Amino acid sequence: MPHAADLVIANGTVVTETATFTASIAVRDGLIAAIGADADMPPAAERIDAAGLHVLPGVIDVHVHFREPGMTHKEDWETGSRAAAMGGVTTVFEMPNTNPPVHDVETFTLKHDLAAAKSCVDFGIYGVLAETNLADLAPLAEAGVIGFKLFLGNTTGNLPCPSDGAVLEGFEILSRLGLRCSIHAENSPILFWREDRLKAAGRNTAADHLLARTDVVALEALSKSCLFAEWTGARIHIVHESCARSLPYISFYKERGVDVTVETLPQYLLLALEDMDGPAGNVMRMNPPIRERWQQGPLTEAFASGLIDMIATDHAPHTPEEKQGASIWDIACGFPGVETQLPLMLTLASEGAFSLERYVQASSAAPARAWGLHGTKGCITPGADADLVLVDLARTETLSAARLQSRGKVSPFEGMKVKGWPVATLVRGKPVMRDGEILGEKGWGRAVRPAMPAPAPRNVDTQLATLCGASPAQAPAR
């Protein structure tokens, strides 16, 4: 008798954004075919006994840097996707600040082909919104970017911040395309000015890195981004929100109907400037900076309430040597995170910081909705991709850099004990990690494409495409 299902995950505790219940899940042709009592499941070629385990939708990490092309000594699509699989992450959105950056269809195709050949998890690829590529935004959207990334603050790759005029015109274009734009919301002119002044004064501590990027740097960029989005109708996403003083502004613009979503990162909820005097201080340098401990509570509460929509990682690996330097200003910014986010957040949930359902909403459902993937990704429902992670909520482990799949063997969470651990990760029904062993094959991952709601541009009569014709400005390279 032929099997009616490829796989049955039996008797697990299923967690969605709204409910927790015991059920079995049947998988056929990479999709969830049925959910219900085990006795009602069809015969299957394989069964996984999930009794005692919780079954969550696979994590969608909307903010990773896999460094390929151009910086593969830090990470590549194979090592980065293996790290994702180990951490219960089934879909990643990869940022465009590689070498070359993803600024046109040619560079998008280059990265897409590398990812398709190497990744064992599904993926989306961002295009950059820069002053020099406004004419490329529409072709990139047609080619299949998941969305766009705007660097208002500097980061690895040193992509220059566009002028406000170019940003506004870029938002006008995106308002017509309907794709979401993720924004590194720090004011570059202020932070560079302050950093230069602090260096000249001989300042060289972890606190000085934060003081160069003091809270107003984030507040100005957040406010400007939301104002431009409100004016144009562009859809935006604020990445790595670290600043508690941003929360009233986020609330204000959401109440005004701006289509803005916001992510935070585990390190902003768990680490603080006060921790940077210890041995992990160099590792913890990142942009935006890890801030004072008093900011953790408000950020955690905003995450629990949903004001901060989702969790991501800003997985940003560097070599251990690049995380050392003669001064704080010489140390590379960022560290790996894609395989530690799930256990860190499960630990916070176990401590009562938020519910498991809220975590599922923030790690899977909200990202899928914001990028037009919900119903296919981010949910456990018949017809959806069988992207699942099985977790043992009772299992305790100790985090360390040595056990990371990532090429960047550094971690600010070295020695931290966590409660809750992924024991299996499935991408479209195929186990890519099981019991700590990577099973995913290079090339198993597929590109995802957004199916966004219809665009809703505003103030069209004053948009430059209306006033000057359809061709956007193409600024000369600098």
C-alpha positions as CSV (number, residue, x, y, z in Angstrom):
1,M,0.0,0.0,0.0
2,P,1.5,3.4,-0.9
3,H,2.1,5.8,1.9
4,A,-0.3,8.7,2.0
5,A,2.2,10.9,3.8
6,D,6.0,11.3,3.6
7,L,6.3,12.0,7.4
8,V,4.2,12.1,10.5
9,I,5.4,14.1,13.5
10,A,3.5,12.3,16.3
11,N,2.1,13.5,19.6
12,G,4.0,16.8,19.9
13,T,2.8,19.9,21.7
14,V,2.1,22.3,18.9
15,V,2.5,26.0,19.5
16,T,1.0,28.6,17.3
17,E,0.7,32.4,17.8
18,T,-2.8,31.8,19.4
19,A,-2.8,28.3,21.0
20,T,-0.9,25.4,22.4
21,F,-2.3,21.9,21.9
22,T,-1.2,18.2,21.5
23,A,-1.5,17.0,18.0
24,S,0.3,15.0,15.2
25,I,1.3,16.6,11.9
26,A,1.3,14.8,8.6
27,V,3.7,16.1,5.8
28,R,3.3,15.4,2.1
29,D,5.4,16.9,-0.7
30,G,7.0,19.4,1.6
31,L,3.6,20.8,2.8
32,I,1.6,20.3,6.0
33,A,-1.1,17.8,4.9
34,A,-3.0,17.3,8.1
35,I,-3.0,18.3,11.8
36,G,-5.0,16.3,14.4
37,A,-5.1,13.2,16.6
38,D,-2.4,10.6,15.9
39,A,-5.1,8.0,15.2
40,D,-6.4,10.2,12.3
41,M,-3.0,10.5,10.6
42,P,-2.5,8.7,7.3
43,P,0.2,6.0,6.9
44,A,3.6,7.6,6.4
45,A,7.0,6.6,5.1
46,E,8.6,8.0,8.3
47,R,7.4,8.9,11.8
48,I,9.1,11.1,14.4
49,D,8.0,10.6,18.0
50,A,7.6,14.2,19.4
51,A,6.1,13.2,22.7
52,G,7.5,15.5,25.3
53,L,8.6,18.0,22.7
54,H,7.1,21.3,21.5
55,V,6.6,21.8,17.8
56,L,6.9,25.4,16.6
57,P,6.8,27.0,13.2
58,G,10.4,27.4,11.9
59,V,12.0,30.7,12.8
60,I,12.1,33.4,10.1
61,D,15.2,35.5,10.7
62,V,14.7,38.7,8.7
63,H,18.2,40.1,9.4
64,V,21.3,38.0,8.7
65,H,24.7,38.7,7.1
66,F,26.2,35.6,5.5
67,R,29.0,37.7,3.9
68,E,29.1,36.0,0.5
69,P,30.2,37.2,-2.0
70,G,33.4,39.0,-1.0
71,M,33.9,38.3,2.7
72,T,33.8,34.5,2.9
73,H,36.6,34.4,5.5
74,K,33.9,35.6,7.9
75,E,31.0,33.4,6.7
76,D,29.5,31.9,3.5
77,W,26.1,30.6,2.5
78,E,27.0,27.0,3.5
79,T,28.2,27.8,7.0
80,G,25.6,30.5,7.6
81,S,22.7,28.3,6.6
82,R,24.1,25.4,8.7
83,A,24.1,27.8,11.6
84,A,20.5,28.7,10.9
85,A,19.5,25.0,10.7
86,M,21.2,24.3,14.1
87,G,19.2,27.2,15.6
88,G,15.8,26.2,14.4
89,V,15.8,28.9,11.7
90,T,14.2,27.7,8.4
91,T,14.2,31.0,6.4
92,V,16.7,33.8,6.4
93,F,16.6,37.3,4.8
94,E,20.2,38.2,3.9
95,M,21.4,41.8,3.9
96,P,22.9,43.5,0.8
97,N,26.2,44.9,2.2
98,T,28.4,42.2,0.7
99,N,31.2,42.8,-1.9
100,P,29.8,43.7,-4.3
101,P,26.6,45.0,-2.7
102,V,23.3,44.0,-4.1
103,H,22.6,47.2,-6.0
104,D,21.3,45.9,-9.4
105,V,19.9,42.8,-11.1
106,E,23.4,41.5,-11.9
107,T,24.6,41.6,-8.3
108,F,21.3,40.2,-7.1
109,T,21.6,37.3,-9.5
110,L,25.2,36.6,-8.4
111,K,24.1,36.3,-4.8
112,H,21.0,34.4,-5.6
113,D,22.9,31.8,-7.5
114,L,25.4,31.4,-4.6
115,A,22.6,31.0,-2.1
116,A,20.7,28.5,-4.3
117,A,23.8,26.4,-4.7
118,K,24.9,26.4,-1.0
119,S,22.0,27.1,1.4
120,C,20.3,24.3,3.3
121,V,17.5,26.7,4.5
122,D,15.1,28.9,2.5
123,F,16.2,32.5,1.9
124,G,15.3,35.9,0.7
125,I,17.8,38.5,-0.5
126,Y,17.6,42.2,0.1
127,G,18.6,44.9,-2.4
128,V,20.2,48.1,-1.2
129,L,18.5,51.4,-1.4
130,A,21.4,53.8,-2.2
131,E,21.8,57.2,-3.8
132,T,23.3,55.7,-6.9
133,N,20.7,53.0,-7.7
134,L,17.2,54.5,-7.6
135,A,16.7,53.5,-11.2
136,D,17.5,49.9,-10.2
137,L,14.9,49.5,-7.5
138,A,12.0,48.5,-9.8
139,P,14.2,46.0,-11.8
140,L,15.4,44.5,-8.5
141,A,11.8,44.1,-7.3
142,E,10.9,42.3,-10.5
143,A,14.0,40.1,-10.2
144,G,12.7,38.9,-6.8
145,V,14.4,40.7,-3.9
146,I,12.6,40.1,-0.6
147,G,12.7,43.9,0.0
148,F,15.3,46.7,0.4
149,K,17.8,47.8,3.0
150,L,18.6,51.4,3.7
151,F,21.7,52.1,5.7
152,L,21.2,55.5,7.4
153,G,24.1,54.5,9.7
154,N,27.4,53.0,8.7
155,T,28.1,49.3,9.0
156,T,30.4,46.6,7.5
157,G,30.9,47.4,3.9
158,N,30.8,51.2,4.6
159,L,27.9,51.8,2.2
160,P,27.4,55.6,2.2
161,C,24.3,57.0,3.7
162,P,22.1,58.5,0.9
163,S,21.0,62.2,1.1
164,D,17.6,62.9,2.5
165,G,16.5,63.8,-1.0
166,A,17.5,60.5,-2.4
167,V,15.9,58.7,0.6
168,L,12.6,60.5,0.0
169,E,12.6,59.7,-3.7
170,G,13.5,56.1,-2.9
171,F,10.5,55.9,-0.6
172,E,8.3,57.4,-3.3
173,I,9.5,54.6,-5.7
174,L,9.0,51.9,-3.0
175,S,5.5,53.2,-2.2
176,R,4.6,52.2,-5.8
177,L,6.4,48.9,-5.7
178,G,4.9,47.9,-2.3
179,L,8.0,46.1,-1.0
180,R,9.1,46.7,2.6
181,C,12.3,48.6,3.3
182,S,14.4,47.6,6.3
183,I,16.3,50.5,7.8
184,H,19.4,50.8,9.9
185,A,18.1,53.8,11.8
186,E,21.2,55.8,13.0
187,N,22.1,59.3,11.9
188,S,25.4,59.0,10.1
189,P,26.5,62.7,10.2
190,I,26.0,62.9,13.9
191,L,27.7,59.6,14.8
192,F,30.7,60.3,12.6
193,W,31.1,63.8,14.0
194,R,30.9,62.5,17.6
195,E,33.2,59.6,16.9
196,D,35.8,61.8,15.4
197,R,35.6,64.2,18.3
198,L,35.9,61.4,20.9
199,K,38.8,59.9,19.1
200,A,40.6,63.2,19.0
201,A,40.0,63.6,22.7
202,G,41.7,60.2,23.3
203,R,38.5,58.5,24.4
204,N,38.8,54.7,24.1
205,T,36.3,52.7,26.1
206,A,33.2,50.6,25.4
207,A,31.1,53.5,26.8
208,D,32.7,55.8,24.3
209,H,31.4,53.7,21.4
210,L,27.9,54.1,22.9
211,L,28.4,57.8,23.4
212,A,29.4,58.3,19.8
213,R,26.0,56.8,19.0
214,T,24.0,58.2,21.9
215,D,20.3,57.8,21.9
216,V,19.4,60.9,19.8
217,V,21.3,59.3,16.9
218,A,18.7,56.6,16.8
219,L,15.7,58.8,17.6
220,E,16.4,61.2,14.7
221,A,16.8,58.4,12.1
222,L,13.7,56.6,13.4
223,S,11.6,59.7,13.3
224,K,12.7,60.8,9.9
225,S,12.1,57.3,8.4
226,C,8.6,57.1,9.9
227,L,7.8,60.7,8.7
228,F,9.0,59.9,5.1
229,A,7.0,56.6,5.2
230,E,3.9,58.4,6.3
231,W,4.3,61.0,3.6
232,T,4.9,58.6,0.8
233,G,3.0,55.4,1.8
234,A,6.2,53.3,1.8
235,R,6.3,50.2,4.0
236,I,9.3,50.2,6.4
237,H,10.9,48.0,9.0
238,I,13.2,49.3,11.7
239,V,16.0,46.8,12.3
240,H,17.9,46.1,15.6
241,E,15.9,48.5,17.8
242,S,18.1,49.0,20.9
243,C,16.8,52.2,22.4
244,A,14.0,52.4,25.0
245,R,13.6,56.1,24.2
246,S,12.4,55.1,20.7
247,L,9.3,53.3,22.0
248,P,7.0,56.4,22.3
249,Y,7.9,57.4,18.7
250,I,7.2,53.9,17.5
251,S,3.8,54.0,19.2
252,F,3.0,57.4,17.9
253,Y,3.7,56.5,14.2
254,K,1.9,53.2,14.5
255,E,-1.2,55.0,15.9
256,R,-1.0,57.4,12.9
257,G,-1.3,54.4,10.6
258,V,2.3,54.2,9.3
259,D,3.1,50.8,8.0
260,V,6.2,50.3,10.2
261,T,7.3,47.1,11.8
262,V,10.1,46.9,14.3
263,E,12.6,44.2,15.4
264,T,14.8,43.8,18.4
265,L,17.6,41.4,19.1
266,P,18.3,39.0,22.1
267,Q,21.4,40.9,23.0
268,Y,19.5,44.1,23.6
269,L,17.3,42.2,26.1
270,L,20.0,40.2,27.8
271,L,23.3,42.2,27.6
272,A,24.2,45.7,28.8
273,L,26.9,48.3,28.6
274,E,27.8,47.4,32.2
275,D,28.8,43.9,31.0
276,M,31.4,45.3,28.5
277,D,34.0,45.7,31.2
278,G,34.4,41.9,31.3
279,P,36.2,39.6,29.0
280,A,33.4,39.6,26.4
281,G,33.6,43.4,26.0
282,N,35.3,43.4,22.6
283,V,32.9,40.7,21.3
284,M,29.9,42.8,22.3
285,R,30.8,45.8,20.1
286,M,28.1,46.2,17.5
287,N,26.0,48.9,15.7
288,P,23.7,50.1,17.1
289,P,25.5,49.6,20.4
290,I,24.4,47.5,23.3
291,R,23.0,50.1,25.8
292,E,22.7,50.6,29.5
293,R,21.0,48.0,31.6
294,W,18.0,50.2,32.5
295,Q,16.9,50.0,28.8
296,Q,16.4,46.2,28.9
297,G,13.2,46.3,30.9
298,P,11.2,48.7,28.6
299,L,12.4,46.9,25.5
300,T,11.4,43.5,26.9
301,E,8.0,44.9,27.9
302,A,7.5,46.4,24.4
303,F,8.4,43.1,22.9
304,A,6.0,41.2,25.1
305,S,3.2,43.6,24.3
306,G,3.8,43.5,20.5
307,L,4.8,47.1,20.2
308,I,8.1,45.7,19.0
309,D,6.8,43.3,16.4
310,M,9.5,40.6,16.0
311,I,12.8,39.2,17.0
312,A,15.8,38.9,14.7
313,T,19.5,38.4,15.2
314,D,21.6,40.7,13.0
315,H,23.9,37.6,12.6
316,A,27.1,39.4,11.8
317,P,30.1,37.1,12.0
318,H,33.8,38.2,12.0
319,T,36.9,36.2,12.6
320,P,38.2,36.1,16.2
321,E,41.1,38.3,15.2
322,E,38.8,41.0,13.8
323,K,37.1,41.1,17.2
324,Q,40.4,42.3,18.8
325,G,42.1,45.7,18.4
326,A,44.3,48.3,20.0
327,S,41.3,50.5,20.7
328,I,37.5,50.1,20.8
329,W,37.4,51.9,17.4
330,D,39.5,49.2,15.7
331,I,37.2,46.3,16.7
332,A,34.8,44.9,14.0
333,C,31.2,45.4,14.9
334,G,28.8,42.4,15.3
335,F,28.9,38.8,16.1
336,P,27.1,35.5,15.2
337,G,23.5,35.1,16.5
338,V,21.4,33.0,14.2
339,E,21.9,29.7,16.1
340,T,21.6,31.1,19.7
341,Q,18.4,33.3,19.3
342,L,15.9,30.5,19.8
343,P,17.4,29.1,23.1
344,L,18.0,32.6,24.5
345,M,14.4,33.6,23.8
346,L,13.0,30.3,25.1
347,T,14.9,30.9,28.3
348,L,13.3,34.3,28.7
349,A,9.9,32.8,28.0
350,S,10.6,30.1,30.7
351,E,11.3,33.0,33.1
352,G,7.9,34.5,32.4
353,A,9.1,37.5,30.3
354,F,6.5,36.7,27.6
355,S,4.4,33.7,26.5
356,L,5.5,30.9,24.2
357,E,2.7,31.9,21.8
358,R,4.0,35.5,21.8
359,Y,7.4,34.2,20.9
360,V,6.0,32.2,18.0
361,Q,4.2,35.3,16.8
362,A,7.4,37.4,16.9
363,S,9.8,34.8,15.5
364,S,7.6,33.3,12.7
365,A,4.1,34.8,12.1
366,A,4.9,38.5,12.3
367,P,7.9,38.3,9.9
368,A,5.8,36.2,7.4
369,R,3.0,38.7,7.5
370,A,5.3,41.7,7.1
371,W,7.0,40.3,4.0
372,G,3.9,38.8,2.3
373,L,4.7,35.1,3.1
374,H,2.0,34.2,5.7
375,G,0.0,31.2,4.8
376,T,3.1,29.6,3.2
377,K,5.6,30.4,5.9
378,G,5.4,31.2,9.6
379,C,2.4,29.1,10.5
380,I,1.4,25.6,11.3
381,T,-1.7,25.0,9.1
382,P,-2.7,22.6,6.3
383,G,-1.2,23.8,3.0
384,A,1.7,25.7,4.5
385,D,5.3,24.7,4.0
386,A,6.3,22.1,6.6
387,D,8.9,24.4,8.2
388,L,9.1,23.2,11.8
389,V,11.4,23.2,14.7
390,L,11.1,20.6,17.5
391,V,12.3,22.0,20.9
392,D,12.9,20.4,24.3
393,L,11.8,23.1,26.7
394,A,13.2,21.2,29.7
395,R,16.7,20.8,28.2
396,T,19.5,23.0,29.6
397,E,22.6,23.7,27.7
398,T,25.6,26.0,28.0
399,L,26.3,28.3,25.1
400,S,29.9,28.6,23.7
401,A,31.6,29.9,20.6
402,A,33.3,26.5,20.1
403,R,30.1,24.7,19.3
404,L,28.9,27.3,16.7
405,Q,28.4,26.2,13.1
406,S,29.2,29.7,12.1
407,R,32.7,30.5,10.8
408,G,32.8,33.4,13.3
409,K,33.8,31.5,16.4
410,V,33.0,34.3,18.9
411,S,30.0,34.7,21.2
412,P,29.0,37.4,23.8
413,F,26.9,34.6,25.4
414,E,30.0,32.4,26.2
415,G,29.2,30.3,29.3
416,M,25.5,31.4,29.5
417,K,23.1,28.7,30.6
418,V,19.9,28.4,28.6
419,K,16.7,26.4,29.1
420,G,15.0,25.2,25.9
421,W,16.9,23.7,23.0
422,P,16.1,22.9,19.3
423,V,16.4,19.1,18.7
424,A,15.2,19.0,15.1
425,T,14.7,21.5,12.3
426,L,12.6,20.7,9.1
427,V,12.6,22.8,6.0
428,R,9.7,21.9,3.7
429,G,9.3,18.6,5.5
430,K,13.0,17.6,5.2
431,P,15.1,17.4,8.4
432,V,18.0,19.7,8.0
433,M,19.1,19.2,11.7
434,R,18.4,16.4,14.1
435,D,19.9,15.9,17.5
436,G,22.7,18.3,16.9
437,E,23.7,16.8,13.5
438,I,23.3,18.9,10.3
439,L,21.5,16.8,7.7
440,G,20.6,19.6,5.3
441,E,22.2,19.4,1.9
442,K,23.8,22.3,0.1
443,G,21.2,23.6,-2.4
444,W,18.1,22.4,-0.5
445,G,17.2,26.0,0.3
446,R,14.9,27.9,-2.1
447,A,14.4,31.5,-2.6
448,V,11.1,33.0,-1.3
449,R,9.3,35.8,-3.0
450,P,7.0,38.3,-1.3
451,A,3.3,38.5,-2.1
452,M,2.6,41.9,-0.6
453,P,-0.7,43.7,-0.5
454,A,-1.4,46.2,-3.2
455,P,0.8,49.3,-2.9
456,A,-0.7,52.3,-1.2
457,P,1.3,55.4,-2.3
458,R,0.4,58.8,-0.8
459,N,0.9,62.4,-2.0
460,V,1.4,61.0,-5.5
461,D,0.8,64.5,-7.0
462,T,4.1,65.7,-5.5
463,Q,6.1,62.6,-6.1
464,L,9.1,63.2,-8.5
465,A,7.9,60.5,-10.9
466,T,4.7,62.6,-11.3
467,L,6.6,65.9,-11.6
468,C,9.6,64.8,-13.7
469,G,8.6,61.6,-15.5
470,A,8.9,58.0,-14.6
471,S,12.7,57.8,-14.6
472,P,14.2,58.3,-11.2
473,A,17.4,60.3,-10.7
474,Q,20.6,58.4,-11.2
475,A,23.2,60.1,-9.1
476,P,26.9,59.8,-10.2
477,A,29.1,57.4,-8.3
478,R,31.1,59.1,-5.6
